[in-house]
């Protein structure tokens, strides 16, 4: 028995086929469900005796990671439930990192790294990552709490929005409110941030492409990036660096070919 309908939170299932049984008025109603990774299904039971209806909702799928370094174990459940319930109420399909790691334990040791979070999300077909971190200095009832929340589009692989906030002489309940407020602000910015695509070729091939300190890859390059202006630098040993300003539009692909000249 998992609860009384309606459930306050979605029922987390492994991918594959399941039978969900509802009991009402001494009768049982069975619903066959195919759980799809990163998606939320909906089962509606009818007390009039009609067969249950099953549907898949095409929601935005999110992998939630919550880091709580040096935080007492008894302080973690409230923060975790606060984060999960708010994201679920926002209409997103939630997968907890802890649950995802049960299927991919080889990634457990590197979850502090963004590249590892991205790999876990790709394996579970999650489209986005909500990465939260909560730290505490001092007493849980009157300490200094720090909250950081970031929204990451898995296709792009970089942070779309981030909020960092803190409070001093705060209790855990105030920290939970701070976490929810930070998550709300991040979702408002991150969910609506659109992406475009850049296809970049160079003469010669094998040129390293940088944006700031981030390496996007080597040419020929085909990557998803957030829309707007991107200042790129192309570098290769023995060649003069080449600078390029590229503007990407939502849902569109920008194709570009650049030539690098030798240093001599």
N, C-alpha and C positions, 0 to 999 in steps of 0.2 A: 504494500500500500504506500503510495507516494504522496497522497494528500486528498483534500476535498476540493472539487471544482467550484469556482475557477482557481487554478493554481496561481499563487502570487508571482512566481517566476517560472520561466520555461523549464521543462524537464530535459536535462542533458543526457543524450543518448550517444552511443557509438554509431558510426556510420553503418548502414545495412538495414535489414528487415527486422521489424519488431511488431508485436501485438500488444496494443494498449486496451485494457479492459475497464469499462465503467460499470459500476453497480448502483442501481437505483430502484427503490420499491421492490426489492427482492428479485430483480431481474438483472441479467448481465448482458452487456453490449460490447462486442469485440470490434476493434478497428485495426486494420493492417496498415503499418506505417513504414515507408522507406526513408530512413534518415539520411540526408545529404550533408556532406561536410560543409560547415560554414553557413548553413541555411536553417531557417526556422520553419517548421511545419505546423499546421494548425489542425486540431481534431475537435470537432463539435459533436457532443452527444445530445440526443433528443429523447426526452423523458416520455414522449408519446409512443415510443417503440420503433420509430423509423431508424434505418441503418445510420451509423455515425458518418459524418462527412470529413474527408481528409483533404487538405490542400497544402501546397508549398508556397510560402510567401517569399518573393524575390527581394529580400532586404539586403542592406549593406552589411557585410559580414566583418566582424571586428575581433581581433585577438587582443585580449587584455593581459598586460603584465603589470604586476605590482611588486616593487622592490621595497622592503622595509628593513634596511640594515640596522642591526643592533636594537631592534624594537622588540619588547617583550612579547612572547607568543600570545598572551591573553589580550593584547591590544590590536591584533591583526584582524580578527573576524569582523569587527564593526567597520573598519576601513574597507575591507574587501567587499562586504555586502553593500556598503554605501556606493562604491564605484560601480558594481555590477548592476544594482537596481536602477541607478540613474541612467546608465547607458541603455539598459533594456527599455526603460520608460521612454527613451528618446527614439524608439522604433528601430533599433539596430540589433542584428543577430550576433549574440555574444558567445565567444569561446574563451574559457579561462586557460592561461598558459599552463597551469598545473595539470589540467585535464589533457591538454594537447601533448604534454611531455610524457604522459603515461604511454602514448603510442610511439613517441620518439625520444626515448631516454638518452640517446647519444648526444642530445643537445643540452642536457641538464646542466653541464658544467660551464657553459659559456653564455648563459642568458643575460649576463651583464653587458654583452656586446650587441650593438645594433645589427651587425651582420648575422648573428645567431638568431635574433628575434625574427628577422626577415626570412631566414631559412625555415623556421618553424611555421610561420604564417603561410609561406608558399606550399609547404607540404600539406597543410590543412585547408588550402584554397581560401584563406581569409584575404580580403581585399585591403584591409587597413589594420593598423596596430595602434592601440591606445596604451602608451607606456607611462605608468605612474610610479613615482618614488616618494616615499614619506620617511622622514628622519626625525629623530627626537634627541634633544639634549636636556637632561634634567629629569624631573619627575613627570610621569604621564598625566598627573592631575594639575600640575602648575609648571610646565616646562616650556622649552622653545621648540616648536614644531616647524618643519619645513616641508612644503609640498611642491612637487614638480610634475606636470602632466604634459605629454607630447602626443601629437597626432601624426601618424606616418602613413603615407600612401605606399603600399607594398610595391606597386608597379614602378614608382619613382625611386623609392629606397632612401628618401631623405625626409626630414621633419617638415611638415606643412604648417604646423602651428605649435607653439609651446608657451606655457604659463608657469611662472615660478612665484610662489607666495609663501609668506611665513607669518607666524604670530608668536608673541612672547607671553609667558605666564598664562598658558592656555591649557584647558583640559582636552581629553581625547575627543569629546563630543564636538568641541569647537574645531578641532583639526579635521573631523569628518565633514563638517559644514564647509570648511575651507577647501577640502578635496572636491566636494560636489561643485562648488562655485568655479574652481579652476577647470574642472572637466567640462562644465557648461560653456565657458568661454572658449576653450580649445575646440569643442565641437562646432560652435557657431562659425569659427574661422576655417577649421580644417576640412569639415565635410563639404563645404561649398567651394573649396579651392580646386579649380579645374586644371586639367593637364593637356598637353599637346605632345607631339612626337618630333624628334630631330633625327634626320638621316644625314650623316656627314661622311663624305668621302674626301680623300686627300691624295695629292701627288707629292711624294710617294705614299704608299700605304704604311700602316704600322706606326702612325704618329700618335703620341699620347695627347689626350684632350683633357684640359683642366678647366674647372670653374672655381675661382678662388683657390682654396687649398684642396678641394675635392677633385679626385680623378674620376672622370666619367667613363674612361675606357680608351681603347685604341681604334683607330680607323681601319677598315670601314665601320662606322658606329651607327647603331640604331637604338635610341633610348627614349623613354618617356620622361618628360620634365614638366614642372609646373609652368603654367602660362605666364607670359610677360617677357621682360628683357633678360637675356643671359649674356654675360661677358665671358667669352671663351679664349683660352690660350692653347695653341697647338705647338707641341715641342717634340723634337727628335734630335738625337746626337748627330752633330755634323751639319745641322740645318738651322737657319735663322728662325726664331720663334715667330709665330703668326697669330695676330690678335683678330678676333671677330666678334661683332655684336649681333645677336640673333634674337628676334622676337617671335615667340610661339603663341598661337591662338588655340582656343579650346577645341578639342576634337579634330584638329587639323595636323597634317604632317608637313614639316619644312625640310626640303631637300637642299643640300648645299655641298659644293665641291670647292676645295681650296688647295692652292699649290704653295709648297714651302721651297725656299731657295737655299742653296748651300751657303755655308758661312764664308767660303773662300770665293 
